[in-house]
Amino acid sequence: MKLLKALQATAEKDAVYVFAGIRGPRHRRGVLDDLPVADVRPHDFRRTAASLMAGGGVPRLTISKLLNHVETSVTAIYDRHSYDMEKQSALAWWDAKLVAIVSNDEAGKVLAFGKSA
């Protein structure tokens, strides 16, 4: 919470997203310097979110789409599905997981991501 509040204080007045203004590895990095973890970067939060989503059952393809990774497989050429519903379901799951983590209630009501979601 300390990190998020510090980032909010440095954000532009009408900013909607926490990391919306980060344009490079050093932009607004000073906010992260006071954390009790050495060498933390915004990218570490992406990695953590992706890892926890995978551990919670979110399909790897959906995580890849959320991270906006470019696919170069032959199938990717033919698959033009937007994956919007899958991404929305995954982010709803991540929202519940993150709220449980921040509120120190990891044993709360965060169910494993369903295969049909």
C-alpha positions as CSV (number, residue, x, y, z in Angstrom):
1,M,0.0,0.0,0.0
2,K,2.9,2.3,0.8
3,L,4.2,1.8,-2.8
4,L,0.8,2.4,-4.4
5,K,0.2,5.6,-2.4
6,A,3.6,6.9,-3.3
7,L,3.0,6.2,-7.0
8,Q,-0.4,7.9,-6.7
9,A,1.2,11.0,-5.3
10,T,3.6,11.2,-8.2
11,A,0.9,10.5,-10.9
12,E,-0.6,13.1,-13.1
13,K,-3.8,14.7,-11.7
14,D,-6.3,12.7,-13.7
15,A,-4.3,9.4,-14.1
16,V,-6.4,6.3,-14.1
17,Y,-3.7,3.7,-14.1
18,V,-0.9,3.2,-11.5
19,F,1.9,2.7,-14.1
20,A,0.4,4.7,-16.9
21,G,3.2,7.2,-17.1
22,I,6.2,4.9,-17.0
23,R,8.0,5.3,-20.3
24,G,11.3,3.6,-19.5
25,P,13.2,1.8,-16.7
26,R,14.1,5.0,-14.9
27,H,10.9,7.0,-15.1
28,R,9.4,7.5,-11.6
29,R,11.7,4.8,-10.4
30,G,12.6,6.8,-7.3
31,V,9.3,5.8,-5.7
32,L,10.5,2.2,-5.6
33,D,13.8,2.9,-4.0
34,D,12.4,2.9,-0.4
35,L,11.0,-0.6,-0.6
36,P,12.7,-3.2,1.6
37,V,13.4,-5.2,-1.5
38,A,16.6,-4.6,-3.5
39,D,16.4,-3.6,-7.2
40,V,12.6,-3.8,-7.7
41,R,11.2,-2.5,-11.0
42,P,7.7,-2.1,-12.3
43,H,8.3,-5.1,-14.6
44,D,8.6,-7.2,-11.5
45,F,4.9,-6.5,-10.8
46,R,4.0,-7.8,-14.3
47,R,6.0,-11.0,-13.7
48,T,4.4,-11.5,-10.3
49,A,0.9,-11.0,-11.7
50,A,1.6,-13.4,-14.6
51,S,3.1,-16.0,-12.2
52,L,0.2,-15.9,-9.7
53,M,-2.4,-16.0,-12.5
54,A,-0.7,-19.1,-13.9
55,G,-0.6,-20.7,-10.5
56,G,-4.3,-19.8,-10.1
57,G,-5.2,-21.7,-13.3
58,V,-5.4,-18.8,-15.8
59,P,-4.4,-20.4,-19.2
60,R,-0.9,-19.4,-20.4
61,L,-2.4,-18.1,-23.7
62,T,-4.6,-15.7,-21.9
63,I,-1.7,-14.5,-19.8
64,S,0.3,-14.0,-23.0
65,K,-2.5,-11.9,-24.4
66,L,-2.8,-9.8,-21.2
67,L,1.0,-9.1,-21.4
68,N,0.5,-8.2,-25.1
69,H,3.2,-10.6,-26.2
70,V,3.6,-11.1,-29.9
71,E,2.9,-14.6,-31.2
72,T,4.8,-15.8,-34.2
73,S,3.3,-19.3,-34.5
74,V,1.5,-20.4,-37.7
75,T,-1.7,-20.7,-35.6
76,A,-1.4,-17.1,-34.5
77,I,-1.7,-16.1,-38.2
78,Y,-5.1,-17.7,-38.4
79,D,-6.4,-17.0,-34.9
80,R,-7.9,-13.5,-35.0
81,H,-10.0,-13.9,-31.9
82,S,-9.6,-10.9,-29.6
83,Y,-9.6,-12.9,-26.4
84,D,-11.4,-10.0,-24.7
85,M,-13.7,-12.2,-22.6
86,E,-10.9,-14.4,-21.5
87,K,-8.7,-11.4,-20.6
88,Q,-11.7,-9.9,-18.7
89,S,-12.2,-13.1,-16.7
90,A,-8.5,-13.4,-15.9
91,L,-8.3,-9.8,-14.7
92,A,-11.5,-10.2,-12.6
93,W,-9.8,-13.2,-11.0
94,W,-6.5,-11.2,-10.5
95,D,-8.5,-8.4,-9.0
96,A,-10.0,-10.7,-6.3
97,K,-6.6,-12.3,-5.7
98,L,-4.9,-8.9,-5.3
99,V,-7.6,-7.6,-3.0
100,A,-7.1,-10.8,-0.9
101,I,-3.3,-10.2,-0.8
102,V,-3.5,-6.5,0.1
103,S,-6.2,-7.1,2.8
104,N,-4.0,-9.9,4.2
105,D,-6.9,-12.4,3.6
106,E,-5.2,-14.9,1.2
107,A,-7.4,-17.6,2.5
108,G,-10.4,-15.6,1.4
109,K,-12.8,-16.4,-1.4
110,V,-10.5,-16.5,-4.4
111,L,-11.3,-19.7,-6.2
112,A,-9.0,-21.3,-8.8
113,F,-9.6,-19.9,-12.3
114,G,-12.2,-22.1,-14.0
115,K,-11.3,-23.8,-17.3
116,S,-14.6,-22.6,-18.8
117,A,-14.0,-18.9,-17.9
